Amino acid sequence: MPAMNCDELMTRIQALEFTAVDLNLYLDTHPCDARAVADYNQVAAALAQTVAAYERVCGPLANFGQSQSCGRWAWVEQPWPWETQG
């Protein structure tokens, strides 16, 4: 994956999450579609990789035990959702 800034990584995470949900819904009604299962697994792996890259560069993405903090409590360093421009 090429180097991306925090905004680019977040955009990629959102796109991958949307795709994962869409494939999940499809698989709820087509559980034997091997191609869709393979696509879902590929998207899930890309999502995990992108989340890890985001957390390395930008800080934790989720709290309450879902993301580790790297030596300091970085939550207060990130802008609140209403402070981001987009």
C-alpha positions as CSV (number, residue, x, y, z in Angstrom):
1,M,0.0,0.0,0.0
2,P,1.5,3.4,-0.9
3,A,2.1,5.9,1.8
4,M,-1.1,7.8,2.6
5,N,-2.0,10.6,5.0
6,C,-4.7,10.2,7.7
7,D,-7.5,11.6,5.6
8,E,-6.6,9.2,2.7
9,L,-6.4,6.3,5.1
10,M,-9.8,7.1,6.6
11,T,-11.4,7.4,3.2
12,R,-10.0,4.0,2.3
13,I,-11.3,2.5,5.6
14,Q,-14.7,3.9,5.0
15,A,-14.8,2.5,1.4
16,L,-13.6,-0.9,2.6
17,E,-16.1,-1.0,5.5
18,F,-19.0,-0.1,3.1
19,T,-17.9,-2.9,0.7
20,A,-17.6,-5.4,3.6
21,V,-21.1,-4.6,4.8
22,D,-22.5,-4.8,1.3
23,L,-20.8,-8.2,0.7
24,N,-22.0,-9.4,4.2
25,L,-25.6,-8.5,3.3
26,Y,-25.3,-10.3,0.0
27,L,-23.8,-13.4,1.7
28,D,-26.7,-13.5,4.1
29,T,-28.9,-14.5,1.2
30,H,-26.3,-16.3,-1.0
31,P,-24.2,-18.2,1.6
32,C,-22.9,-20.7,-1.0
33,D,-21.4,-18.1,-3.4
34,A,-17.7,-19.0,-3.2
35,R,-16.7,-15.9,-5.2
36,A,-18.5,-13.6,-2.8
37,V,-16.9,-15.3,0.1
38,A,-13.5,-14.9,-1.4
39,D,-14.2,-11.2,-2.2
40,Y,-15.4,-10.7,1.4
41,N,-12.2,-12.3,2.8
42,Q,-10.0,-10.1,0.5
43,V,-11.9,-7.0,1.6
44,A,-11.7,-8.0,5.3
45,A,-7.9,-8.5,5.0
46,A,-7.4,-5.2,3.2
47,L,-9.5,-3.5,5.9
48,A,-7.5,-5.0,8.7
49,Q,-4.3,-3.9,7.0
50,T,-5.6,-0.4,6.4
51,V,-6.8,0.0,10.0
52,A,-3.4,-1.1,11.2
53,A,-1.7,1.4,8.9
54,Y,-4.0,4.2,10.1
55,E,-3.3,3.4,13.8
56,R,0.4,3.4,13.2
57,V,0.3,6.8,11.5
58,C,-2.7,8.6,13.0
59,G,-3.3,7.0,16.4
60,P,-6.0,4.6,17.7
61,L,-9.2,4.3,15.7
62,A,-11.4,2.6,18.3
63,N,-11.5,2.7,22.1
64,F,-12.8,0.5,24.9
65,G,-10.2,-2.2,24.3
66,Q,-10.5,-2.4,20.6
67,S,-7.3,-0.5,19.8
68,Q,-4.1,-0.3,21.8
69,S,-2.5,3.0,22.7
70,C,1.2,3.4,21.8
71,G,2.7,4.6,25.0
72,R,0.6,7.6,25.5
73,W,-3.1,8.4,25.5
74,A,-3.5,9.9,22.1
75,W,-7.3,10.3,21.9
76,V,-7.2,13.9,23.0
77,E,-4.7,14.7,20.3
78,Q,-7.1,13.9,17.4
79,P,-9.7,16.4,16.2
80,W,-13.3,15.7,17.2
81,P,-15.6,14.7,14.3
82,W,-17.1,18.2,14.1
83,E,-13.7,19.7,14.0
84,T,-12.6,17.9,10.8
85,Q,-13.1,19.5,7.5
86,G,-14.6,17.4,4.7
